[in-house]
């Protein structure tokens, strides 16, 4: 499932960073994608809308945007989605 999430995140990030999805990879740090702080906020809203969730622990997620890779972000999102299914 993580690969599907990675692909979706790459498409979303590319939209907000105004780059081609092909120029991004899951191993790329999010902060190196060219997405700015406004784009990051919009991306978070898009993720919530796309997956019909409310992102929990926004500060941890923000840290993922600043320090982690797209793959890291996908793993964190997958964890939250699994928790949502269990409830």
C-alpha angles and dihedrals in degrees: 000000000000091000090056090049090048091053091049092047091049090053092047094046091047090054093052095039089047094232134120114271089230089066091063131071133189091246092058118107108248092231089059094057093082095247113144129211094270090049089050091054091047090048091054090053090048091051091051092049096044095049096032092234140119109237110238126212096021093186091058090047091049088053089053089055092050101039109016140072128250087257090055090051091049091051092051091048091048090053091053092047090052090052090051091054092049093056 
